Amino acid sequence: MIRIALLGAGLIGREHADLMASHPDIAIAAICDPSPEAAKLAERLSVPYRSDYVAMLDELRPDGAIIALPNQLHAPAALACIERGIACLIEKPIAESIASAARIVEASERTGVPVLVGHQRRHSPDIRAAKQAIAAGELGDIVAVNGMTLFDKPANYFDVAWRKSAGGGVLLINLIHDIDILRHLVGEIDSIRAFTSHARGFAVEDGASLSIRFANGALGSFIISDNAVSPWAWEYSSGQALYHPTQPGPCLFLAGRKAALSVSDMYLWRHERDDEHWQHPLARHYRGAAGLPTYVAQLTHFAAVVRREQQPLITARDGMATLAATLAVDLAAREDRTVTLAEMLVQGGAAP
């Protein structure tokens, strides 16, 4: 058994608590959050409760920690863990700014203490199968990618003030996951052009359209809205989301020199002979694969990271690049220009 502390007992923190409580290889070292709800959660699970995470880390010395605190507290909590040699899983985004993310990256790489960033989709069976098909060369060089995340959040979702304030819009809440998967499957992003929408009249965006250039030469487009009715979002198509119904189908389309792949229905389309082209029919092949549920797979991987048996699937540096690319969308839309990932990293005080 390994002992993992939970820092933060909000919505996703409670999910982490229940997942740890049911995992055969993990014991909850403590739940740490000053709220009365956190104390009740600890009581329900019969685990220690603390209100101060620094004191808790020194007193209980857990093997690992899951950081599910507000974004601006990610860096201080991660640094506290790293200083004590404690591996941590940081919920996305890795931090509230590139500068804060860079501090986590520097500390993790200097000390060798691993940090796993909680971009849970990379652990999903459909994304893992897509990555395997790409790595095996089935698509050839990827030329183009197109995707969408379109769903309708209810009006009462915005009763919470921070969801109408800077950082609470669809970019850092939702698009950041899509950006991470695009980087994971297609390759590093070079530059972005974007438009955003404010159809609800809030200060934060509720939609965005992107044009993406990848470092390997591939081109991409993506559209997102939390103000539109559709079945086209990973939360639906994967069947892996915690709070959404399953709507089987595709939400992401990858086209290469040899074949094309749609995710999450996992159909690969290709010519049967090398000399065929656009005037010949395509054959369809299923490339889906079974696997652990996404959040269980993430927790199991983190346990292996804590034991130093595996390297983090999403390192702190990886999480910083995803954050930088997501923030580039906002800057590109506000200034109506192309923004490079290198520019974002330099402005944020991080090496590109």
QUIGIZI-V97921 format. One record per residue. N is the residue number from 1. PSI is psi in whole degrees, 0 to 359 (none if undefined). Layout:
N,PSI
N,PSI
This chain:
1,139
2,148
3,118
4,130
5,147
6,120
7,103
8,125
9,41
10,205
11,305
12,329
13,318
14,324
15,317
16,320
17,313
18,323
19,316
20,321
21,332
22,0
23,130
24,341
25,5
26,137
27,139
28,115
29,322
30,155
31,124
32,112
33,135
34,356
35,150
36,328
37,323
38,319
39,320
40,322
41,315
42,320
43,317
44,322
45,358
46,50
47,161
48,148
49,136
50,155
51,341
52,115
53,330
54,312
55,321
56,316
57,320
58,324
59,313
60,341
61,62
62,162
63,327
64,171
65,141
66,123
67,107
68,39
69,171
70,150
71,318
72,348
73,357
74,312
75,309
76,320
77,318
78,317
79,323
80,320
81,311
82,317
83,335
84,8
85,21
86,118
87,145
88,150
89,119
90,122
91,149
92,153
93,162
94,327
95,175
96,346
97,162
98,322
99,316
100,320
101,320
102,326
103,321
104,315
105,312
106,315
107,317
108,315
109,328
110,320
111,340
112,7
113,121
114,145
115,128
116,126
117,137
118,55
119,84
120,338
121,332
122,342
123,357
124,143
125,322
126,318
127,321
128,319
129,321
130,316
131,319
132,318
133,319
134,314
135,329
136,355
137,13
138,329
139,345
140,198
141,127
142,131
143,319
144,151
145,142
146,137
147,172
148,149
149,106
150,115
151,170
152,103
153,141
154,162
155,322
156,348
157,329
158,12
159,339
160,123
161,320
162,339
163,352
164,7
165,172
166,131
167,351
168,7
169,189
170,341
171,301
172,341
173,316
174,308
175,329
176,327
177,317
178,319
179,317
180,319
181,324
182,316
183,318
184,317
185,317
186,318
187,178
188,142
189,132
190,309
191,162
192,139
193,148
194,156
195,148
196,159
197,155
198,56
199,331
200,347
201,10
202,166
203,329
204,156
205,151
206,2
207,161
208,147
209,139
210,145
211,124
212,136
213,125
214,155
215,334
216,4
217,347
218,151
219,149
220,159
221,150
222,143
223,141
224,143
225,140
226,23
227,27
228,141
229,125
230,164
231,8
232,83
233,146
234,325
235,327
236,309
237,331
238,333
239,17
240,352
241,152
242,329
243,12
244,149
245,159
246,127
247,89
248,141
249,188
250,157
251,351
252,135
253,124
254,128
255,127
256,182
257,336
258,330
259,171
260,152
261,134
262,139
263,129
264,4
265,346
266,45
267,131
268,129
269,129
270,162
271,148
272,340
273,150
274,335
275,6
276,161
277,202
278,348
279,7
280,151
281,157
282,145
283,144
284,132
285,139
286,133
287,21
288,162
289,148
290,162
291,172
292,151
293,147
294,308
295,329
296,317
297,320
298,315
299,320
300,319
301,318
302,322
303,320
304,325
305,316
306,320
307,356
308,30
309,335
310,153
311,148
312,133
313,326
314,101
315,173
316,319
317,321
318,314
319,325
320,320
321,320
322,318
323,315
324,317
325,325
326,317
327,333
328,329
329,314
330,315
331,318
332,321
333,317
334,322
335,1
336,57
337,170
338,133
339,131
340,154
341,321
342,319
343,317
344,318
345,318
346,315
347,329
348,0
349,20
350,149
351,134
352,none
